[in-house]
């Protein structure tokens, strides 16, 4: 490759940087090396500054961070086979056949690089494998699991189904006894999302109240089961405590409008809580997972769950709309954590916290009251296709 040749001629010590990767595990390994410099793979990453870098010349040193990353990448590459070496290669659908570089780019969220740059980087990291199997780096490959439909179904938490099909089934066909989703295959992903929220962190909760109404501590906290209405992560009759890291977002989440009177209170974490951080569900590191093949076949459905969790609720929604995400919440409860953490659907950077009980939080007095006198409306223009006669 011309770019590779230019790099070899231009530098003596080759480095990639932390921003060459999306994968959280790889980024953390590079960060712990504490080595800083300029990036040779994508100079734009460090054009105006230095950052954490990885010495690619150390890939042959077995105890180095570069070698550990290379070994993990080799395991990923080992999931693919050369198409031309397969007896039925002409019968394979064209959509399942790609170069190794395109497969790594499209099937995994490992790199933050274009295809050409990924090609340069993997040839440097996997130089020994490239010497042994040079065709793997230049010819068309296919994931081995794609060759066996039954084996693929036995790996996937939705077998041969999609998340959309599962949503339709538990909303409209069989809500309590679906056999479409295999909980035991989905739970390992949630366990990778364990996170902690330390003591002292503060969140907010609000309620629309009547003129001159004053709430007690109990009335603004977790509702009693008899008054627990259906929400994104709880069914009717199941009580959760919904909090947000920004009080204005809580006003929007309860759909407060002009002239409404709203009570809000601040809650503080008094004992460290363990949560499942669903904000990371589409960015799970495959290097943390025992079964990387399963992740390969499940990745699109994990993204679909992420999309469902981020979907803003409509004022016209019916309770049945939230049944799929309520299922996810109930499944997470079986892990034995305190709650669920995810980014607000209303404002980027603001986090929502849903607690299954309120034992580890305390309300900071007093309860505040505000009158809503301004509402900001955001919108996205819809593209409407017209049928031309």
N, C-alpha and C positions, 0 to 999 in steps of 0.2 A: 504494500500500500504506500502511496506517495507520501501521505501524512506521517506514517510510521517512519519512513526513511528520513524525512525532514527532522523529526524529533530526535532520532539517533544521531544525526549530524549536528544538531543545534545544541544538545546538552550532553553532559557527562553523567550527572546523577539525575535519574528520572524520578519524577514524583507525580502522583495524582493527589487530589485534595478531598477533604470531607464533603464538599459540595458536588463531587462527581457521583455521589451515592444518595439515593432516597432511603435506602434500608436503614432503619434505626439502629440495628445491632452493629452493622459495619461502621456507621457514623460514630457510634460510641467507642468502638475499638480504635478508630483513628484518633479520636479526641484524647483517649487515655495515653496515647503515645507522646503527647505534648510536644510534638515536633512541628514547627511552623516554617512555611516557605511559600514558594510560588508553584502554581499548578502547570505541569507540562502537557496534560491531556486536553484541558480546556482553559487556555490562558485568560478567558473572560472571567473565570471564577475568582482570579486573584490579580486582575489588572491594576486595581488601585490599592490593594492591601495584601498582606500575607495572611494565611489561615492555617489550620491544622492540615498537615500533609502526611502522605504515606510514601516511604522510600521503596520504590518498586524494584530496586536492585537487591533488596533484602529477601526477595521471594524464595531464594534458594537456601536461606538460613531457616532451618526447621522450627526454631523457637521464636521466630519473628512474627509480628502482627501481619505483615504482608503474606507470609506463608500460611497463616491460619485462614486468612480471607481467601487465598488461592485454593486451599483444600476444600473450603465450603463451596466455592464456585464450581470446583471439579465435580462435587456431588450433584449439583444442579445440572451441569452439562451431561452427567452420566444418565440422566433421565431421557435423553434423546438418542435416536438411531439415524444412521444414514439411510435415506429413502431408497437409493439405488441398490443397496445391499439386501433389500427385502424382496422375497419371491413374488409378491403381488403388488409391487410398487406402482404399476400402471393403473391399478384399480383404486388407489387411494384418492380421496377427494382433494382437489388442488388447494382448498382453503385450509387444510391441515398441514400443508408442507411449506416450510420457510427455511431461510438460512439460520444458522445458529445465532447470529447477531440479532436478527429480527425476532427470533423466538425469545431470547433473553430480554429484549426490549418490550415485547408485547405481552408475554406470559407472566412476567415478574416485575414487581416494583423495586428493583434493586438499584438501577442506575438513574442518574439525573444528567444524561448525555444523549446526543443524537446517535444514530446508528453507526456512523463512521467513527465517532469517538469511542463508542463501546467496543467496536472492532479492534481499535488500537489498544485499549486498556486490557481486554481479555487476552490478547496475544502476548502482552507483557506479563500479566499475572499467571497465565497458563502456558508459559513457554515450553515446559517439559511435556505437557499433554499435546501441545501443537506439534512437537517433534515426533511424538509417537503416532498420532492420528491426524496428519495435516488435512486430510479430506474433510474431516468433521468441521473445520473452520472455513471451508470454501464451498461446500456442496449443500444441497437441500437436506434438511433433517425433519423428523417428526417425533413428538413425544411418544415414548413406548406405550403409555397407558391408552393412547388414542387408537391403538391397534386391537384392543380387546374391550368391546362395549360392556360385557358382563363385569369384567374386572373394574372398569371405570365406575359402573353403577355401585359396585360393592365398596368403593372408596368414598363416594360422594355422600354428603349428608342429606341430599335430596334425590339420591339415585339418579335416574334419567330425567327428573323433573326440574322445573325452574322455580324460583321464589315466587314469581307471579302466579304460577299454577297453584302453589301452596297457599298463597293469599286467598285465591278464589275458593279453594276447597274449604278452608276453615271459616271463611266468612259466610259461605252460602250452601255448603254441602254437609260437612261433618266437622263440627267445631271441637269436639272433645275426644274423638278417637281416630284422629288422622294417623295413617301409617306411612304417609308420604315423607315426613321428615324424621331422620334418625337422631334423636337427642344425643346419644353417646358419641356420635361423630362430630356434632356441632360444639359440644361442651369444651373440648380441648382448645378451641379458638378463643372462647370466652376466658378460659383460665389464663391465657397469654395476656389478657387485657387487665389483669389485676393492677390496681393502683392504690395509693394511700393519700388521704387528705389530712394534713397535720392539724394539731391543736391550734386554735386561734384564728383559723380561716373563717371569714364571715360571708353569709349569704342572706338573701331577702325573700320575704313572702308577703303577698298582699291579697286583699279581699275587697270586693265592692260592698259598701255598706249603705244603710239608709241615712238620711239627714239626722244629725245629732246622735246616731247610734254609737255606742262605745263597746268595744270588744274586750273580753277577758283574754288572758294568756292562752287558755284552753281553746277559745273560739278562733284564734288566728293560727293555731298550731295544726297538728294532724287531725283531720276530721274523724268523728266517730264512724264506725262501719255503717251505721244506719243512714248516714248522710254522705257517704263516699260515692261520688258520681264517677262515671267512666272517664278515663283519661288516656293519654298516649301510652302509659306504662302501667296502668292498673284497670282491672275490670270493675264494674259497678259493685259496691259492697266490699271491695278490698281497699283498705286505707293506706295511702302512702303520703309522705311529706314532700311536696314539690317546692324546691328552692331555686334561686338563681343568683348569680354573682353580681347582678346589677339590678337596682330597684326599679328603674324605668322599664326594664324588660319584663319584670313581673306585672307591671300595669298592662303592657301589651298582651302578655300571655293570658291574663284573665279577661281580655277584650274590654277593658275600660274605655269608655267613649266620653265625648263632651258632656259636661255637667255632672258626670258620675262623681260620687264621693268615695274615696278609696282609703282603706286602712292598710298600713304596712308596718312590718317589724323586721328587725335584724336578728339573725340567729348565728351563734358562734359555735364552732366545733369544740367541745370540751374534752373529748377523748378521741384519739386518732381513729379514723374510720377507714375501712377497706371497701373499695368500690370496683366495679367493672367499668372501665373507661371505654365506652363505645365510640368515642371520638377516634380511636385508633383501629377500629375494626377493619378498615380498608388498607391499613398500613402495617399489618402483622408481619414480622420478620420471619421468612421461611427457615432461617437458620436456627430459630428457637424451637422449631417443630420437629418431632420425631419422624412424622410421615410427610415428607415433602411432596410426594406424588399426590396425596390427598389434597394438599393445599393447591396444587396445580389445577386439579379438577374442580375445586370448590371456590376458587378465587372470584369468579364472576358472580356467584351467588352471594358471597360475602359483601361484594360491592352493592348488590341489589338490596341487601339488608341495610347497609349504610344509607342508601338512597331513601329507603322507606322511613328510616329514623329521622332523616333530615327534611322530610316532606312537611311543609307548613300546613297547619290545620286550617280548614275553611270554616267560616261561621255557619255554613250550611251542612256540615258533616253530620253523619249519623254515627251512633255508637259502634256500629259494625265496622266502620272504617279502621278503628284502632285494634281490632282483634289480633292481627298478625304481630304487632309490636307488643301487645299485652302478653302474647304467648312467649315472646323473647324474654320479657321481664320475669314471668313466672319460672321460666327455665333457669334464668340467672339466680333466682332465689335458692335453687337447689344446691348452688355452690357454697352457700354459707357466708355471703358477704353482706355488708351493711346497706348497700344501695348501688345506684347506677349513675354514672357521670357522662355527660355528653354536651356537645356544643349547642347553644340555643339555635333554633330554626329562624329566629327573628333578628339576631344581631351577631355578626361575626366576632369571635373572640370572647363572647360571653358564655359562661358555662352554666348548665342546668344540673342540679343535683336532686335525685329522687331517692329518699331514704325509706327503707321498709319499716323502720320504727324511729322514734325520736329520743331514744335513751342517751345518745351520745352528742346531742346538741342542746344548747340553752338559749332562750330568748333574752335579748338585751333590751331591757326596758328603757324608755316607754314605747308604747304603740303610737305610731304617728298617723295623722289624718291629712289628706290632701284633696283638693277639688280639681278635677281635670278641666283645664281651660284651653288646651291646645292639643291637637292631634296631627302628627306628621304622616302623610300618606306617601309611601314608596310604591313604585310600579315598574313593571317590565312590559314593554310593548310586545304584543302578540303579532306574529306574522300570519296573515290570513291569505290563503291561496284562493284565487277566484277562478272559476271555470269559465274559460273563454269559449264562446260559441262560434 
